């Protein structure tokens, strides 16, 4: 899933370059970044519980 979100970030960044007024690209990029951050946080939280 993280790979898909990284691709989404790249796509949204490209869309922003083409049209900086396209607010949905900013939203999509932010959502993808948030998902990646949340996934990493959950992995570390789970690793801490397993230790």
mmCIF file of the N, C-alpha and C atoms, coordinates in Angstrom:
data_MODEL
# 
_entry.id   MODEL 
# 
loop_
_atom_site.group_PDB 
_atom_site.id 
_atom_site.type_symbol 
_atom_site.label_atom_id 
_atom_site.label_alt_id 
_atom_site.label_comp_id 
_atom_site.label_asym_id 
_atom_site.label_entity_id 
_atom_site.label_seq_id 
_atom_site.pdbx_PDB_ins_code 
_atom_site.Cartn_x 
_atom_site.Cartn_y 
_atom_site.Cartn_z 
_atom_site.occupancy 
_atom_site.B_iso_or_equiv 
_atom_site.pdbx_formal_charge 
_atom_site.auth_seq_id 
_atom_site.auth_comp_id 
_atom_site.auth_asym_id 
_atom_site.auth_atom_id 
_atom_site.pdbx_PDB_model_num 
ATOM 1   N N  . UNK A 1 1  ? 0.805  -1.200 0.000   1.00 0.00 ? 1  UNK A N  1 
ATOM 2   C CA . UNK A 1 1  ? 0.000  0.000  0.000   1.00 0.00 ? 1  UNK A CA 1 
ATOM 3   C C  . UNK A 1 1  ? 0.855  1.275  0.000   1.00 0.00 ? 1  UNK A C  1 
ATOM 4   N N  . UNK A 1 2  ? 1.998  1.228  0.665   1.00 0.00 ? 2  UNK A N  1 
ATOM 5   C CA . UNK A 1 2  ? 2.825  2.430  0.714   1.00 0.00 ? 2  UNK A CA 1 
ATOM 6   C C  . UNK A 1 2  ? 3.316  2.788  -0.680  1.00 0.00 ? 2  UNK A C  1 
ATOM 7   N N  . UNK A 1 3  ? 3.649  1.786  -1.483  1.00 0.00 ? 3  UNK A N  1 
ATOM 8   C CA . UNK A 1 3  ? 4.098  2.053  -2.850  1.00 0.00 ? 3  UNK A CA 1 
ATOM 9   C C  . UNK A 1 3  ? 3.035  2.757  -3.671  1.00 0.00 ? 3  UNK A C  1 
ATOM 10  N N  . UNK A 1 4  ? 1.784  2.364  -3.477  1.00 0.00 ? 4  UNK A N  1 
ATOM 11  C CA . UNK A 1 4  ? 0.692  3.012  -4.188  1.00 0.00 ? 4  UNK A CA 1 
ATOM 12  C C  . UNK A 1 4  ? 0.540  4.467  -3.741  1.00 0.00 ? 4  UNK A C  1 
ATOM 13  N N  . UNK A 1 5  ? 0.739  4.709  -2.463  1.00 0.00 ? 5  UNK A N  1 
ATOM 14  C CA . UNK A 1 5  ? 0.620  6.073  -1.952  1.00 0.00 ? 5  UNK A CA 1 
ATOM 15  C C  . UNK A 1 5  ? 1.781  6.943  -2.415  1.00 0.00 ? 5  UNK A C  1 
ATOM 16  N N  . UNK A 1 6  ? 2.964  6.371  -2.527  1.00 0.00 ? 6  UNK A N  1 
ATOM 17  C CA . UNK A 1 6  ? 4.092  7.128  -3.063  1.00 0.00 ? 6  UNK A CA 1 
ATOM 18  C C  . UNK A 1 6  ? 3.829  7.522  -4.510  1.00 0.00 ? 6  UNK A C  1 
ATOM 19  N N  . UNK A 1 7  ? 3.236  6.611  -5.267  1.00 0.00 ? 7  UNK A N  1 
ATOM 20  C CA . UNK A 1 7  ? 2.882  6.928  -6.654  1.00 0.00 ? 7  UNK A CA 1 
ATOM 21  C C  . UNK A 1 7  ? 1.806  8.012  -6.690  1.00 0.00 ? 7  UNK A C  1 
ATOM 22  N N  . UNK A 1 8  ? 0.866  7.957  -5.754  1.00 0.00 ? 8  UNK A N  1 
ATOM 23  C CA . UNK A 1 8  ? -0.180 8.979  -5.692  1.00 0.00 ? 8  UNK A CA 1 
ATOM 24  C C  . UNK A 1 8  ? 0.420  10.346 -5.374  1.00 0.00 ? 8  UNK A C  1 
ATOM 25  N N  . UNK A 1 9  ? 1.412  10.379 -4.480  1.00 0.00 ? 9  UNK A N  1 
ATOM 26  C CA . UNK A 1 9  ? 2.079  11.642 -4.150  1.00 0.00 ? 9  UNK A CA 1 
ATOM 27  C C  . UNK A 1 9  ? 2.752  12.223 -5.388  1.00 0.00 ? 9  UNK A C  1 
ATOM 28  N N  . UNK A 1 10 ? 3.433  11.371 -6.138  1.00 0.00 ? 10 UNK A N  1 
ATOM 29  C CA . UNK A 1 10 ? 4.083  11.835 -7.364  1.00 0.00 ? 10 UNK A CA 1 
ATOM 30  C C  . UNK A 1 10 ? 3.058  12.355 -8.370  1.00 0.00 ? 10 UNK A C  1 
ATOM 31  N N  . UNK A 1 11 ? 1.969  11.625 -8.534  1.00 0.00 ? 11 UNK A N  1 
ATOM 32  C CA . UNK A 1 11 ? 0.926  12.045 -9.477  1.00 0.00 ? 11 UNK A CA 1 
ATOM 33  C C  . UNK A 1 11 ? 0.308  13.376 -9.067  1.00 0.00 ? 11 UNK A C  1 
ATOM 34  N N  . UNK A 1 12 ? 0.030  13.515 -7.778  1.00 0.00 ? 12 UNK A N  1 
ATOM 35  C CA . UNK A 1 12 ? -0.566 14.759 -7.299  1.00 0.00 ? 12 UNK A CA 1 
ATOM 36  C C  . UNK A 1 12 ? 0.403  15.921 -7.434  1.00 0.00 ? 12 UNK A C  1 
ATOM 37  N N  . UNK A 1 13 ? 1.671  15.673 -7.153  1.00 0.00 ? 13 UNK A N  1 
ATOM 38  C CA . UNK A 1 13 ? 2.671  16.730 -7.300  1.00 0.00 ? 13 UNK A CA 1 
ATOM 39  C C  . UNK A 1 13 ? 2.764  17.181 -8.751  1.00 0.00 ? 13 UNK A C  1 
ATOM 40  N N  . UNK A 1 14 ? 2.680  16.235 -9.665  1.00 0.00 ? 14 UNK A N  1 
ATOM 41  C CA . UNK A 1 14 ? 2.706  16.578 -11.088 1.00 0.00 ? 14 UNK A CA 1 
ATOM 42  C C  . UNK A 1 14 ? 1.467  17.394 -11.463 1.00 0.00 ? 14 UNK A C  1 
ATOM 43  N N  . UNK A 1 15 ? 0.322  16.991 -10.937 1.00 0.00 ? 15 UNK A N  1 
ATOM 44  C CA . UNK A 1 15 ? -0.912 17.727 -11.220 1.00 0.00 ? 15 UNK A CA 1 
ATOM 45  C C  . UNK A 1 15 ? -0.821 19.149 -10.690 1.00 0.00 ? 15 UNK A C  1 
ATOM 46  N N  . UNK A 1 16 ? -0.191 19.333 -9.525  1.00 0.00 ? 16 UNK A N  1 
ATOM 47  C CA . UNK A 1 16 ? -0.029 20.666 -8.950  1.00 0.00 ? 16 UNK A CA 1 
ATOM 48  C C  . UNK A 1 16 ? 0.887  21.517 -9.825  1.00 0.00 ? 16 UNK A C  1 
ATOM 49  N N  . UNK A 1 17 ? 1.935  20.903 -10.379 1.00 0.00 ? 17 UNK A N  1 
ATOM 50  C CA . UNK A 1 17 ? 2.825  21.642 -11.279 1.00 0.00 ? 17 UNK A CA 1 
ATOM 51  C C  . UNK A 1 17 ? 2.074  22.113 -12.518 1.00 0.00 ? 17 UNK A C  1 
ATOM 52  N N  . UNK A 1 18 ? 1.189  21.264 -13.010 1.00 0.00 ? 18 UNK A N  1 
ATOM 53  C CA . UNK A 1 18 ? 0.427  21.617 -14.201 1.00 0.00 ? 18 UNK A CA 1 
ATOM 54  C C  . UNK A 1 18 ? -0.628 22.675 -13.912 1.00 0.00 ? 18 UNK A C  1 
ATOM 55  N N  . UNK A 1 19 ? -1.257 22.571 -12.735 1.00 0.00 ? 19 UNK A N  1 
ATOM 56  C CA . UNK A 1 19 ? -2.320 23.504 -12.381 1.00 0.00 ? 19 UNK A CA 1 
ATOM 57  C C  . UNK A 1 19 ? -2.293 23.741 -10.868 1.00 0.00 ? 19 UNK A C  1 
ATOM 58  N N  . UNK A 1 20 ? -1.578 24.764 -10.421 1.00 0.00 ? 20 UNK A N  1 
ATOM 59  C CA . UNK A 1 20 ? -1.469 25.037 -8.984  1.00 0.00 ? 20 UNK A CA 1 
ATOM 60  C C  . UNK A 1 20 ? -2.806 25.368 -8.313  1.00 0.00 ? 20 UNK A C  1 
ATOM 61  N N  . UNK A 1 21 ? -3.835 25.656 -9.076  1.00 0.00 ? 21 UNK A N  1 
ATOM 62  C CA . UNK A 1 21 ? -5.151 25.973 -8.516  1.00 0.00 ? 21 UNK A CA 1 
ATOM 63  C C  . UNK A 1 21 ? -5.994 24.722 -8.245  1.00 0.00 ? 21 UNK A C  1 
ATOM 64  N N  . UNK A 1 22 ? -5.506 23.553 -8.646  1.00 0.00 ? 22 UNK A N  1 
ATOM 65  C CA . UNK A 1 22 ? -6.279 22.312 -8.524  1.00 0.00 ? 22 UNK A CA 1 
ATOM 66  C C  . UNK A 1 22 ? -6.187 21.790 -7.091  1.00 0.00 ? 22 UNK A C  1 
ATOM 67  N N  . UNK A 1 23 ? -7.145 22.200 -6.264  1.00 0.00 ? 23 UNK A N  1 
ATOM 68  C CA . UNK A 1 23 ? -7.093 21.895 -4.834  1.00 0.00 ? 23 UNK A CA 1 
ATOM 69  C C  . UNK A 1 23 ? -7.181 20.408 -4.529  1.00 0.00 ? 23 UNK A C  1 
ATOM 70  N N  . UNK A 1 24 ? -7.820 19.652 -5.377  1.00 0.00 ? 24 UNK A N  1 
ATOM 71  C CA . UNK A 1 24 ? -7.949 18.209 -5.115  1.00 0.00 ? 24 UNK A CA 1 
ATOM 72  C C  . UNK A 1 24 ? -6.592 17.509 -5.120  1.00 0.00 ? 24 UNK A C  1 
ATOM 73  N N  . UNK A 1 25 ? -5.663 18.019 -5.886  1.00 0.00 ? 25 UNK A N  1 
ATOM 74  C CA . UNK A 1 25 ? -4.324 17.435 -5.915  1.00 0.00 ? 25 UNK A CA 1 
ATOM 75  C C  . UNK A 1 25 ? -3.617 17.664 -4.577  1.00 0.00 ? 25 UNK A C  1 
ATOM 76  N N  . UNK A 1 26 ? -3.796 18.840 -3.996  1.00 0.00 ? 26 UNK A N  1 
ATOM 77  C CA . UNK A 1 26 ? -3.208 19.108 -2.685  1.00 0.00 ? 26 UNK A CA 1 
ATOM 78  C C  . UNK A 1 26 ? -3.829 18.183 -1.632  1.00 0.00 ? 26 UNK A C  1 
ATOM 79  N N  . UNK A 1 27 ? -5.132 18.022 -1.703  1.00 0.00 ? 27 UNK A N  1 
ATOM 80  C CA . UNK A 1 27 ? -5.834 17.147 -0.762  1.00 0.00 ? 27 UNK A CA 1 
ATOM 81  C C  . UNK A 1 27 ? -5.363 15.705 -0.915  1.00 0.00 ? 27 UNK A C  1 
ATOM 82  N N  . UNK A 1 28 ? -5.293 15.234 -2.144  1.00 0.00 ? 28 UNK A N  1 
ATOM 83  C CA . UNK A 1 28 ? -4.864 13.858 -2.393  1.00 0.00 ? 28 UNK A CA 1 
ATOM 84  C C  . UNK A 1 28 ? -3.440 13.614 -1.942  1.00 0.00 ? 28 UNK A C  1 
ATOM 85  N N  . UNK A 1 29 ? -2.559 14.567 -2.192  1.00 0.00 ? 29 UNK A N  1 
ATOM 86  C CA . UNK A 1 29 ? -1.166 14.425 -1.774  1.00 0.00 ? 29 UNK A CA 1 
ATOM 87  C C  . UNK A 1 29 ? -1.072 14.395 -0.249  1.00 0.00 ? 29 UNK A C  1 
ATOM 88  N N  . UNK A 1 30 ? -1.825 15.252 0.398   1.00 0.00 ? 30 UNK A N  1 
ATOM 89  C CA . UNK A 1 30 ? -1.833 15.261 1.861   1.00 0.00 ? 30 UNK A CA 1 
ATOM 90  C C  . UNK A 1 30 ? -2.388 13.977 2.440   1.00 0.00 ? 30 UNK A C  1 
ATOM 91  N N  . UNK A 1 31 ? -3.435 13.462 1.845   1.00 0.00 ? 31 UNK A N  1 
ATOM 92  C CA . UNK A 1 31 ? -4.027 12.215 2.326   1.00 0.00 ? 31 UNK A CA 1 
ATOM 93  C C  . UNK A 1 31 ? -3.055 11.053 2.162   1.00 0.00 ? 31 UNK A C  1 
ATOM 94  N N  . UNK A 1 32 ? -2.355 11.002 1.054   1.00 0.00 ? 32 UNK A N  1 
ATOM 95  C CA . UNK A 1 32 ? -1.384 9.938  0.826   1.00 0.00 ? 32 UNK A CA 1 
ATOM 96  C C  . UNK A 1 32 ? -0.221 10.037 1.804   1.00 0.00 ? 32 UNK A C  1 
ATOM 97  N N  . UNK A 1 33 ? 0.253  11.238 2.058   1.00 0.00 ? 33 UNK A N  1 
ATOM 98  C CA . UNK A 1 33 ? 1.339  11.431 3.027   1.00 0.00 ? 33 UNK A CA 1 
ATOM 99  C C  . UNK A 1 33 ? 0.883  11.048 4.429   1.00 0.00 ? 33 UNK A C  1 
ATOM 100 N N  . UNK A 1 34 ? -0.343 11.389 4.771   1.00 0.00 ? 34 UNK A N  1 
ATOM 101 C CA . UNK A 1 34 ? -0.877 11.037 6.087   1.00 0.00 ? 34 UNK A CA 1 
ATOM 102 C C  . UNK A 1 34 ? -0.986 9.532  6.237   1.00 0.00 ? 34 UNK A C  1 
ATOM 103 N N  . UNK A 1 35 ? -1.433 8.858  5.185   1.00 0.00 ? 35 UNK A N  1 
ATOM 104 C CA . UNK A 1 35 ? -1.556 7.400  5.244   1.00 0.00 ? 35 UNK A CA 1 
ATOM 105 C C  . UNK A 1 35 ? -0.189 6.746  5.456   1.00 0.00 ? 35 UNK A C  1 
ATOM 106 N N  . UNK A 1 36 ? 0.817  7.233  4.764   1.00 0.00 ? 36 UNK A N  1 
ATOM 107 C CA . UNK A 1 36 ? 2.166  6.681  4.928   1.00 0.00 ? 36 UNK A CA 1 
ATOM 108 C C  . UNK A 1 36 ? 2.648  6.913  6.357   1.00 0.00 ? 36 UNK A C  1 
ATOM 109 N N  . UNK A 1 37 ? 2.478  8.118  6.864   1.00 0.00 ? 37 UNK A N  1 
ATOM 110 C CA . UNK A 1 37 ? 2.922  8.429  8.232   1.00 0.00 ? 37 UNK A CA 1 
ATOM 111 C C  . UNK A 1 37 ? 2.189  7.561  9.247   1.00 0.00 ? 37 UNK A C  1 
ATOM 112 N N  . UNK A 1 38 ? 0.896  7.389  9.066   1.00 0.00 ? 38 UNK A N  1 
ATOM 113 C CA . UNK A 1 38 ? 0.107  6.566  9.979   1.00 0.00 ? 38 UNK A CA 1 
ATOM 114 C C  . UNK A 1 38 ? 0.565  5.110  9.924   1.00 0.00 ? 38 UNK A C  1 
ATOM 115 N N  . UNK A 1 39 ? 0.842  4.609  8.717   1.00 0.00 ? 39 UNK A N  1 
ATOM 116 C CA . UNK A 1 39 ? 1.297  3.224  8.567   1.00 0.00 ? 39 UNK A CA 1 
ATOM 117 C C  . UNK A 1 39 ? 2.625  3.000  9.280   1.00 0.00 ? 39 UNK A C  1 
ATOM 118 N N  . UNK A 1 40 ? 3.545  3.937  9.139   1.00 0.00 ? 40 UNK A N  1 
ATOM 119 C CA . UNK A 1 40 ? 4.845  3.831  9.800   1.00 0.00 ? 40 UNK A CA 1 
ATOM 120 C C  . UNK A 1 40 ? 4.667  3.879  11.310  1.00 0.00 ? 40 UNK A C  1 
ATOM 121 N N  . UNK A 1 41 ? 3.828  4.784  11.794  1.00 0.00 ? 41 UNK A N  1 
ATOM 122 C CA . UNK A 1 41 ? 3.573  4.894  13.224  1.00 0.00 ? 41 UNK A CA 1 
ATOM 123 C C  . UNK A 1 41 ? 2.993  3.593  13.778  1.00 0.00 ? 41 UNK A C  1 
ATOM 124 N N  . UNK A 1 42 ? 2.064  3.002  13.057  1.00 0.00 ? 42 UNK A N  1 
ATOM 125 C CA . UNK A 1 42 ? 1.453  1.750  13.522  1.00 0.00 ? 42 UNK A CA 1 
ATOM 126 C C  . UNK A 1 42 ? 2.468  0.614  13.555  1.00 0.00 ? 42 UNK A C  1 
ATOM 127 N N  . UNK A 1 43 ? 3.396  0.582  12.598  1.00 0.00 ? 43 UNK A N  1 
ATOM 128 C CA . UNK A 1 43 ? 4.429  -0.450 12.593  1.00 0.00 ? 43 UNK A CA 1 
ATOM 129 C C  . UNK A 1 43 ? 5.317  -0.326 13.816  1.00 0.00 ? 43 UNK A C  1 
ATOM 130 N N  . UNK A 1 44 ? 5.718  0.921  14.149  1.00 0.00 ? 44 UNK A N  1 
ATOM 131 C CA . UNK A 1 44 ? 6.569  1.134  15.312  1.00 0.00 ? 44 UNK A CA 1 
ATOM 132 C C  . UNK A 1 44 ? 5.808  0.839  16.601  1.00 0.00 ? 44 UNK A C  1 
ATOM 133 N N  . UNK A 1 45 ? 4.542  1.187  16.647  1.00 0.00 ? 45 UNK A N  1 
ATOM 134 C CA . UNK A 1 45 ? 3.728  0.914  17.829  1.00 0.00 ? 45 UNK A CA 1 
ATOM 135 C C  . UNK A 1 45 ? 3.602  -0.591 18.041  1.00 0.00 ? 45 UNK A C  1 
ATOM 136 N N  . UNK A 1 46 ? 3.352  -1.306 16.964  1.00 0.00 ? 46 UNK A N  1 
ATOM 137 C CA . UNK A 1 46 ? 3.232  -2.763 17.046  1.00 0.00 ? 46 UNK A CA 1 
ATOM 138 C C  . UNK A 1 46 ? 4.564  -3.387 17.426  1.00 0.00 ? 46 UNK A C  1 
ATOM 139 N N  . UNK A 1 47 ? 5.656  -2.887 16.870  1.00 0.00 ? 47 UNK A N  1 
ATOM 140 C CA . UNK A 1 47 ? 6.980  -3.416 17.197  1.00 0.00 ? 47 UNK A CA 1 
ATOM 141 C C  . UNK A 1 47 ? 7.289  -3.211 18.673  1.00 0.00 ? 47 UNK A C  1 
ATOM 142 N N  . UNK A 1 48 ? 6.868  -2.083 19.227  1.00 0.00 ? 48 UNK A N  1 
ATOM 143 C CA . UNK A 1 48 ? 7.098  -1.809 20.639  1.00 0.00 ? 48 UNK A CA 1 
ATOM 144 C C  . UNK A 1 48 ? 6.304  -2.734 21.533  1.00 0.00 ? 48 UNK A C  1 
ATOM 145 N N  . UNK A 1 49 ? 5.106  -3.115 21.115  1.00 0.00 ? 49 UNK A N  1 
ATOM 146 C CA . UNK A 1 49 ? 4.279  -4.035 21.900  1.00 0.00 ? 49 UNK A CA 1 
ATOM 147 C C  . UNK A 1 49 ? 4.828  -5.457 21.846  1.00 0.00 ? 49 UNK A C  1 
ATOM 148 N N  . UNK A 1 50 ? 5.432  -5.833 20.723  1.00 0.00 ? 50 UNK A N  1 
ATOM 149 C CA . UNK A 1 50 ? 5.975  -7.177 20.551  1.00 0.00 ? 50 UNK A CA 1 
ATOM 150 C C  . UNK A 1 50 ? 7.275  -7.368 21.306  1.00 0.00 ? 50 UNK A C  1 
ATOM 151 N N  . UNK A 1 51 ? 7.952  -6.286 21.646  1.00 0.00 ? 51 UNK A N  1 
ATOM 152 C CA . UNK A 1 51 ? 9.267  -6.385 22.296  1.00 0.00 ? 51 UNK A CA 1 
ATOM 153 C C  . UNK A 1 51 ? 9.146  -6.728 23.758  1.00 0.00 ? 51 UNK A C  1 
# 
